[in-house]
Each structure stands twice: as C-alpha cells, then as structure tokens.
Amino acid sequence: MNTIWALAKVVVLEMVRRKDFYVLFILTVLLTVTAGSVNLFNDDRIVRYLKEICLLLIWVSGLVIAITCTARQIPTEREQRTIFPLLAKPVTRGQFLLGKFFGCWLATGLALALFYLFFGLVSAAKEHHWPVWNFLQAAWLHWQMLGIVIAATLLGSIVFAAPSSNGTICFACAAGILLLGRHLNKVALQLTEPAQSILYGVYFVIPHLELFDVRDLIIHNWELIPWGVVALASLYAAAYTTFFLLAAWLVFRRRPLS
C-alpha cells in the first residue's frame, strides 16, 4: 500500500501542476457566478434552469479531467522512459496500475469537491438555503461513476496507441451511455433477431453510468436518496471498476513495455 500511495501522490501532484483543471474551474466559476447573478422576474423555474446548466458544466468538466488525466499516464511514462526504473524496483505491474488509478481517482475527487463546494456556496447565496446532504450524495455518486470511467480509460491506455484516440473513444462511450444507455432496451424491442438479442446483451453488459446522474436531487431540492440505495450504487460502481482494473492488469502483464 505504501508503494501504491506513493505512485498515487505523484499523479495528484502532476494534476495540480497542470493547467487543465484551472482552466475548467475558472470557466465554471465565471458561468456559475453569471448564472447566480441573474434574477429574472423572481421565477423559481429560471433558477432551476440555471442550476441545471451549471451542474451540466460540472459533469462535463469532471469527465474531461478524469479521462485526460488517466489517458496520458502510461503513454507518458513510456515516452519519458520512466516506467523502466519504476518496474525495475520492487514495484509490480499491478501496483503500478493501482497507483495510477487511485492517483487519478483522488485527483478527480479533489476537483469535484472544489466544483461542488463553490457551486453550493453560490446556490446557497442565491436561494438562502443549502441542502448539504443533497450535494454530498450527488457528489459521492458522481465520483463513484468517474471511478468506472477512470478504470476503463486506464484499460484503454494499454490497448490504444495514442492518448488522443483513447481519450476520444472513452469520452464518446461515456457520453453515449449517459445519453442513450437507459433507452437501449426500448430500441431493442423494435428490432428483429439477431439484432434484438445483440442489443439486449449490450444493454445488460455495459455499465449504466446514467444511474449515478442525480442532478435533479439538487436542481429540484428533492428528498434524500435512501442510503441503502446509495450503498448499492457504490457496490455496483466498485464491481465495474474492479472488472476494468482486472482486465487492464491481465492485458498489461503480457504487454511488452518497449
């Protein structure tokens, strides 16, 4: 665990030094402050629309940070040839992958915490009410979902040659699942065999990232999700994250480094 934690800290420090996070955060701050300063006819629906826009920006920023940070980890180590001294030490390939995963996941979690904290403060100043537990549940489930995305991107960084292609494919897959994943079973009903069975199989195999999208909990100030449901969703995310990490390890342990 000391080795894994040491590798993870390097990844977190790397993200702190890069400009990607700061650009996205400043953009979110500007749009959030602009949205928070608008007050059209004291209409609550307008406030909800503005909150929805800000949360959408946070989700897009979270995906961008998670995928770009993860996609460049292994290719950069290969290009700079720093992976050889790392694995020459008593560091296994499994520890190397886990260190990269936890580093990217923690770095993304820190970014999400800052995003949600700032948005919560602006929302509280606007509505004079801050449902803290709603924000915590939404941020926690968002972070769990990004764990699946990070693990899948880590697998992609071993399979695909370039970080750009890996990042594009992972972002397209994540966005496609978020937008269309819940509707695949309905589309399958309108198809004939064997397309119907294939699409049904895809529906049950893919990780349903849209299950973690609880932005309405904040937008409409709904009642809290039962904590048992949150725990089950976390176990669901952990299962898929473990699957992608195990697949990445199986591929990486047989892949030549040169």
Order of alpha helices (4+ residues) and beta strands (2+ residues): alpha-alpha-alpha-alpha-alpha-alpha-alpha-alpha-alpha-alpha-alpha-alpha
